[in-house]
Amino acid sequence: MRTATSFLAAAGLVLAAACNDPSTPTGPAPSADLVRGGGAVHVSVMSRNLYIGFDADAAVAALASGDPAVYGPVLQASIATLMNTDFHVRARVIAEEIARTRPDAVGVQEAYLMQVDLSALGGSGTIDLDYVAILQAALAERHLPYQLVATLVDTDMQPLPGVRIVDREALFVDASRVQVGPGVIARTFQYNIGPIAPGIDKKAGYIVAPVTIEGMSVTLATTHLESDLGPGTYDLVAPLRYAQAAEIAAVIGAVPKAVIVGDLNDVVGSLMYQALTGAGFTDTWAALRPRDPGLTDNCFAPDLADRSAHCVKRIDFVFARGLEHPRAGLLGEALLVGVQPWERVQGPAGWLWPSDHAGVVGDFVVPPATGLRN
């Protein structure tokens, strides 16, 4: 594991070497001449941050103090919020989003595993939550044929005896339409932040899977790039996200058709963005909805109880390469889920949003044109 100092030195070398209704899909519709003969292939993907269910940044900052008088009340408040943002309830809404949009693949972030002995925090009882298993159960309840391709442990946090919180990501595919090939990769990045508090070694990673959709080979990737560590840290962490995005692009390599989804924790024009567009990837939201900002982040307070969405920036992306028509460009539609009032659900303490992020869905039409079919 590299420390933040060693990562910054390495990232510097990488940089030197490289240098308005969000629920209504818009964008160009495929013209009849491009899809005539019924040979078009549809490729549909979703990126969905599940959200831990409380203010994790505040909890980690309190733990970093090492003072029980500081972190004790913060952790107790976090547990109370976690109970009110019940993921069992929210998972059913996310499963409904998937049922409604039926993506071929779903990349999820913040798919936490939590095992907490509450006596360590002055309470009683235990918390035992597995967000992947809970989401799988919600999908099965709706008879949706989604297969778990892989999970990846990003950060395994054990800050106190009896407290384990594991940040994971996962990739699902619709097994009725998608065949997964050999050689799935799930690994943490070469460069990561490293230790930031006792028992917390901050990491991020990615999953890359070769798949076949309607006879067409596509490489899918999902990731959750590193987030800022607080106010004033953007200039330090942005080069790390660049290095992480460049690593994904290098692992995918020169395959002609590829899609990357994820919470990328950075914005249009950033170093991260340049790493992916420089590798030939198209920001599909910008291509299909250029007049819509498509904001996805910080949409709701930690308790998810807001009456309406107030998203502040677009950090959740779908990037694609090789799906464009050589003359018409990218064809299809893009939309957000989880930000309309009718998408709320009744939770233990009132109405809840399914996550603090919006989900992003891209549905692409790949016409039977030269260079776009196997």
VENBELWO-V570755 format. One record per residue. N is the residue number from 1. RES is the residue in one letter. PSI is psi in whole degrees, 0 to 359 (none if undefined). D_FIRST is the distance of its C-alpha to the first C-alpha in whole Angstrom. Layout:
BEGIN
n=N res=RES psi=PSI d_first=D_FIRST
n=N res=RES psi=PSI d_first=D_FIRST
END
This chain:
BEGIN
n=1 res=M psi=128 d_first=0
n=2 res=R psi=145 d_first=4
n=3 res=T psi=171 d_first=7
n=4 res=A psi=324 d_first=10
n=5 res=T psi=313 d_first=11
n=6 res=S psi=324 d_first=10
n=7 res=F psi=318 d_first=10
n=8 res=L psi=322 d_first=13
n=9 res=A psi=316 d_first=14
n=10 res=A psi=320 d_first=13
n=11 res=A psi=325 d_first=15
n=12 res=G psi=321 d_first=18
n=13 res=L psi=319 d_first=18
n=14 res=V psi=316 d_first=18
n=15 res=L psi=318 d_first=21
n=16 res=A psi=324 d_first=23
n=17 res=A psi=331 d_first=23
n=18 res=A psi=335 d_first=24
n=19 res=C psi=none d_first=25
n=20 res=N psi=45 d_first=44
n=21 res=D psi=108 d_first=44
n=22 res=P psi=349 d_first=40
n=23 res=S psi=351 d_first=41
n=24 res=T psi=112 d_first=44
n=25 res=P psi=136 d_first=43
n=26 res=T psi=190 d_first=44
n=27 res=G psi=170 d_first=43
n=28 res=P psi=134 d_first=45
n=29 res=A psi=143 d_first=47
n=30 res=P psi=132 d_first=47
n=31 res=S psi=157 d_first=51
n=32 res=A psi=324 d_first=53
n=33 res=D psi=335 d_first=53
n=34 res=L psi=334 d_first=50
n=35 res=V psi=10 d_first=49
n=36 res=R psi=151 d_first=53
n=37 res=G psi=356 d_first=53
n=38 res=G psi=17 d_first=51
n=39 res=G psi=2 d_first=48
n=40 res=A psi=145 d_first=45
n=41 res=V psi=135 d_first=42
n=42 res=H psi=131 d_first=40
n=43 res=V psi=118 d_first=37
n=44 res=S psi=134 d_first=35
n=45 res=V psi=156 d_first=32
n=46 res=M psi=141 d_first=31
n=47 res=S psi=129 d_first=28
n=48 res=R psi=113 d_first=28
n=49 res=N psi=121 d_first=25
n=50 res=L psi=336 d_first=27
n=51 res=Y psi=127 d_first=26
n=52 res=I psi=324 d_first=25
n=53 res=G psi=4 d_first=28
n=54 res=F psi=176 d_first=28
n=55 res=D psi=90 d_first=26
n=56 res=A psi=326 d_first=22
n=57 res=D psi=317 d_first=22
n=58 res=A psi=321 d_first=24
n=59 res=A psi=316 d_first=23
n=60 res=V psi=319 d_first=20
n=61 res=A psi=320 d_first=21
n=62 res=A psi=318 d_first=24
n=63 res=L psi=325 d_first=21
n=64 res=A psi=339 d_first=19
n=65 res=S psi=333 d_first=22
n=66 res=G psi=6 d_first=22
n=67 res=D psi=114 d_first=26
n=68 res=P psi=330 d_first=28
n=69 res=A psi=336 d_first=31
n=70 res=V psi=308 d_first=28
n=71 res=Y psi=336 d_first=26
n=72 res=G psi=303 d_first=29
n=73 res=P psi=325 d_first=31
n=74 res=V psi=317 d_first=29
n=75 res=L psi=322 d_first=27
n=76 res=Q psi=319 d_first=31
n=77 res=A psi=323 d_first=32
n=78 res=S psi=318 d_first=29
n=79 res=I psi=319 d_first=30
n=80 res=A psi=317 d_first=33
n=81 res=T psi=319 d_first=32
n=82 res=L psi=319 d_first=30
n=83 res=M psi=323 d_first=34
n=84 res=N psi=336 d_first=36
n=85 res=T psi=34 d_first=33
n=86 res=D psi=114 d_first=34
n=87 res=F psi=334 d_first=32
n=88 res=H psi=319 d_first=34
n=89 res=V psi=313 d_first=37
n=90 res=R psi=326 d_first=34
n=91 res=A psi=327 d_first=33
n=92 res=R psi=325 d_first=37
n=93 res=V psi=319 d_first=37
n=94 res=I psi=322 d_first=34
n=95 res=A psi=323 d_first=36
n=96 res=E psi=321 d_first=39
n=97 res=E psi=316 d_first=37
n=98 res=I psi=319 d_first=36
n=99 res=A psi=323 d_first=40
n=100 res=R psi=322 d_first=41
n=101 res=T psi=339 d_first=39
n=102 res=R psi=58 d_first=38
n=103 res=P psi=151 d_first=35
n=104 res=D psi=327 d_first=34
n=105 res=A psi=146 d_first=31
n=106 res=V psi=118 d_first=29
n=107 res=G psi=124 d_first=25
n=108 res=V psi=144 d_first=24
n=109 res=Q psi=161 d_first=22
n=110 res=E psi=47 d_first=21
n=111 res=A psi=75 d_first=22
n=112 res=Y psi=154 d_first=22
n=113 res=L psi=125 d_first=22
n=114 res=M psi=126 d_first=23
n=115 res=Q psi=105 d_first=24
n=116 res=V psi=124 d_first=26
n=117 res=D psi=107 d_first=28
n=118 res=L psi=344 d_first=30
n=119 res=S psi=336 d_first=32
n=120 res=A psi=341 d_first=28
n=121 res=L psi=16 d_first=30
n=122 res=G psi=13 d_first=33
n=123 res=G psi=205 d_first=34
n=124 res=S psi=156 d_first=35
n=125 res=G psi=188 d_first=34
n=126 res=T psi=160 d_first=31
n=127 res=I psi=129 d_first=29
n=128 res=D psi=98 d_first=28
n=129 res=L psi=134 d_first=27
n=130 res=D psi=101 d_first=26
n=131 res=Y psi=327 d_first=26
n=132 res=V psi=311 d_first=26
n=133 res=A psi=323 d_first=29
n=134 res=I psi=317 d_first=31
n=135 res=L psi=319 d_first=31
n=136 res=Q psi=317 d_first=32
n=137 res=A psi=321 d_first=35
n=138 res=A psi=322 d_first=36
n=139 res=L psi=317 d_first=36
n=140 res=A psi=323 d_first=38
n=141 res=E psi=329 d_first=40
n=142 res=R psi=6 d_first=41
n=143 res=H psi=40 d_first=41
n=144 res=L psi=131 d_first=39
n=145 res=P psi=53 d_first=38
n=146 res=Y psi=131 d_first=34
n=147 res=Q psi=136 d_first=32
n=148 res=L psi=117 d_first=28
n=149 res=V psi=314 d_first=26
n=150 res=A psi=154 d_first=23
n=151 res=T psi=158 d_first=20
n=152 res=L psi=131 d_first=16
n=153 res=V psi=119 d_first=14
n=154 res=D psi=290 d_first=12
n=155 res=T psi=123 d_first=12
n=156 res=D psi=101 d_first=13
n=157 res=M psi=123 d_first=15
n=158 res=Q psi=71 d_first=17
n=159 res=P psi=337 d_first=18
n=160 res=L psi=155 d_first=21
n=161 res=P psi=131 d_first=23
n=162 res=G psi=4 d_first=24
n=163 res=V psi=116 d_first=22
n=164 res=R psi=124 d_first=20
n=165 res=I psi=117 d_first=19
n=166 res=V psi=119 d_first=17
n=167 res=D psi=122 d_first=17
n=168 res=R psi=166 d_first=18
n=169 res=E psi=162 d_first=19
n=170 res=A psi=157 d_first=22
n=171 res=L psi=127 d_first=25
n=172 res=F psi=149 d_first=28
n=173 res=V psi=155 d_first=31
n=174 res=D psi=105 d_first=35
n=175 res=A psi=346 d_first=36
n=176 res=S psi=345 d_first=39
n=177 res=R psi=341 d_first=38
n=178 res=V psi=131 d_first=35
n=179 res=Q psi=129 d_first=34
n=180 res=V psi=129 d_first=31
n=181 res=G psi=177 d_first=30
n=182 res=P psi=161 d_first=28
n=183 res=G psi=26 d_first=24
n=184 res=V psi=136 d_first=23
n=185 res=I psi=132 d_first=19
n=186 res=A psi=108 d_first=17
n=187 res=R psi=158 d_first=13
n=188 res=T psi=161 d_first=10
n=189 res=F psi=157 d_first=10
n=190 res=Q psi=324 d_first=8
n=191 res=Y psi=128 d_first=8
n=192 res=N psi=170 d_first=7
n=193 res=I psi=312 d_first=9
n=194 res=G psi=197 d_first=6
n=195 res=P psi=132 d_first=9
n=196 res=I psi=347 d_first=12
n=197 res=A psi=161 d_first=15
n=198 res=P psi=124 d_first=15
n=199 res=G psi=8 d_first=14
n=200 res=I psi=107 d_first=12
n=201 res=D psi=100 d_first=9
n=202 res=K psi=122 d_first=10
n=203 res=K psi=161 d_first=9
n=204 res=A psi=166 d_first=12
n=205 res=G psi=197 d_first=13
n=206 res=Y psi=159 d_first=16
n=207 res=I psi=131 d_first=19
n=208 res=V psi=129 d_first=21
n=209 res=A psi=129 d_first=25
n=210 res=P psi=128 d_first=28
n=211 res=V psi=166 d_first=31
n=212 res=T psi=128 d_first=35
n=213 res=I psi=115 d_first=37
n=214 res=E psi=42 d_first=40
n=215 res=G psi=358 d_first=40
n=216 res=M psi=131 d_first=38
n=217 res=S psi=130 d_first=34
n=218 res=V psi=140 d_first=32
n=219 res=T psi=123 d_first=28
n=220 res=L psi=141 d_first=26
n=221 res=A psi=141 d_first=23
n=222 res=T psi=145 d_first=22
n=223 res=T psi=165 d_first=19
n=224 res=H psi=91 d_first=18
n=225 res=L psi=161 d_first=16
n=226 res=E psi=141 d_first=15
n=227 res=S psi=163 d_first=18
n=228 res=D psi=155 d_first=19
n=229 res=L psi=10 d_first=18
n=230 res=G psi=178 d_first=22
n=231 res=P psi=138 d_first=25
n=232 res=G psi=5 d_first=24
n=233 res=T psi=359 d_first=20
n=234 res=Y psi=314 d_first=21
n=235 res=D psi=335 d_first=21
n=236 res=L psi=322 d_first=18
n=237 res=V psi=334 d_first=16
n=238 res=A psi=318 d_first=19
n=239 res=P psi=331 d_first=17
n=240 res=L psi=316 d_first=14
n=241 res=R psi=324 d_first=16
n=242 res=Y psi=311 d_first=18
n=243 res=A psi=322 d_first=15
n=244 res=Q psi=317 d_first=14
n=245 res=A psi=320 d_first=18
n=246 res=A psi=326 d_first=19
n=247 res=E psi=318 d_first=16
n=248 res=I psi=314 d_first=18
n=249 res=A psi=321 d_first=21
n=250 res=A psi=321 d_first=20
n=251 res=V psi=318 d_first=20
n=252 res=I psi=321 d_first=23
n=253 res=G psi=214 d_first=25
n=254 res=A psi=16 d_first=28
n=255 res=V psi=141 d_first=30
n=256 res=P psi=329 d_first=33
n=257 res=K psi=123 d_first=32
n=258 res=A psi=150 d_first=29
n=259 res=V psi=133 d_first=28
n=260 res=I psi=127 d_first=25
n=261 res=V psi=156 d_first=25
n=262 res=G psi=169 d_first=23
n=263 res=D psi=103 d_first=23
n=264 res=L psi=358 d_first=21
n=265 res=N psi=26 d_first=21
n=266 res=D psi=178 d_first=23
n=267 res=V psi=174 d_first=27
n=268 res=V psi=134 d_first=29
n=269 res=G psi=351 d_first=29
n=270 res=S psi=173 d_first=26
n=271 res=L psi=319 d_first=23
n=272 res=M psi=312 d_first=22
n=273 res=Y psi=317 d_first=25
n=274 res=Q psi=325 d_first=26
n=275 res=A psi=319 d_first=23
n=276 res=L psi=316 d_first=25
n=277 res=T psi=327 d_first=28
n=278 res=G psi=338 d_first=28
n=279 res=A psi=12 d_first=27
n=280 res=G psi=10 d_first=30
n=281 res=F psi=144 d_first=29
n=282 res=T psi=133 d_first=32
n=283 res=D psi=103 d_first=31
n=284 res=T psi=327 d_first=34
n=285 res=W psi=314 d_first=35
n=286 res=A psi=326 d_first=36
n=287 res=A psi=322 d_first=38
n=288 res=L psi=334 d_first=40
n=289 res=R psi=62 d_first=40
n=290 res=P psi=340 d_first=40
n=291 res=R psi=3 d_first=42
n=292 res=D psi=122 d_first=40
n=293 res=P psi=336 d_first=37
n=294 res=G psi=42 d_first=35
n=295 res=L psi=139 d_first=34
n=296 res=T psi=347 d_first=31
n=297 res=D psi=152 d_first=29
n=298 res=N psi=42 d_first=30
n=299 res=C psi=335 d_first=33
n=300 res=F psi=159 d_first=34
n=301 res=A psi=164 d_first=33
n=302 res=P psi=333 d_first=31
n=303 res=D psi=358 d_first=34
n=304 res=L psi=25 d_first=35
n=305 res=A psi=6 d_first=38
n=306 res=D psi=153 d_first=39
n=307 res=R psi=335 d_first=42
n=308 res=S psi=164 d_first=41
n=309 res=A psi=146 d_first=38
n=310 res=H psi=52 d_first=37
n=311 res=C psi=146 d_first=34
n=312 res=V psi=340 d_first=33
n=313 res=K psi=165 d_first=31
n=314 res=R psi=108 d_first=30
n=315 res=I psi=356 d_first=26
n=316 res=D psi=125 d_first=27
n=317 res=F psi=157 d_first=27
n=318 res=V psi=113 d_first=29
n=319 res=F psi=140 d_first=29
n=320 res=A psi=150 d_first=31
n=321 res=R psi=135 d_first=32
n=322 res=G psi=6 d_first=35
n=323 res=L psi=357 d_first=36
n=324 res=E psi=150 d_first=39
n=325 res=H psi=140 d_first=42
n=326 res=P psi=338 d_first=43
n=327 res=R psi=318 d_first=46
n=328 res=A psi=349 d_first=45
n=329 res=G psi=203 d_first=42
n=330 res=L psi=132 d_first=40
n=331 res=L psi=140 d_first=42
n=332 res=G psi=208 d_first=41
n=333 res=E psi=160 d_first=40
n=334 res=A psi=144 d_first=38
n=335 res=L psi=163 d_first=38
n=336 res=L psi=149 d_first=36
n=337 res=V psi=155 d_first=36
n=338 res=G psi=16 d_first=36
n=339 res=V psi=7 d_first=38
n=340 res=Q psi=144 d_first=41
n=341 res=P psi=325 d_first=43
n=342 res=W psi=353 d_first=44
n=343 res=E psi=1 d_first=41
n=344 res=R psi=164 d_first=40
n=345 res=V psi=152 d_first=41
n=346 res=Q psi=120 d_first=42
n=347 res=G psi=189 d_first=40
n=348 res=P psi=331 d_first=40
n=349 res=A psi=14 d_first=41
n=350 res=G psi=191 d_first=42
n=351 res=W psi=141 d_first=42
n=352 res=L psi=149 d_first=38
n=353 res=W psi=155 d_first=36
n=354 res=P psi=337 d_first=34
n=355 res=S psi=171 d_first=31
n=356 res=D psi=352 d_first=30
n=357 res=H psi=157 d_first=29
n=358 res=A psi=149 d_first=32
n=359 res=G psi=150 d_first=31
n=360 res=V psi=132 d_first=32
n=361 res=V psi=132 d_first=34
n=362 res=G psi=129 d_first=35
n=363 res=D psi=111 d_first=38
n=364 res=F psi=142 d_first=38
n=365 res=V psi=118 d_first=42
n=366 res=V psi=104 d_first=41
n=367 res=P psi=160 d_first=45
n=368 res=P psi=68 d_first=46
n=369 res=A psi=157 d_first=46
n=370 res=T psi=131 d_first=45
n=371 res=G psi=352 d_first=42
n=372 res=L psi=357 d_first=40
n=373 res=R psi=150 d_first=41
n=374 res=N psi=none d_first=40
END
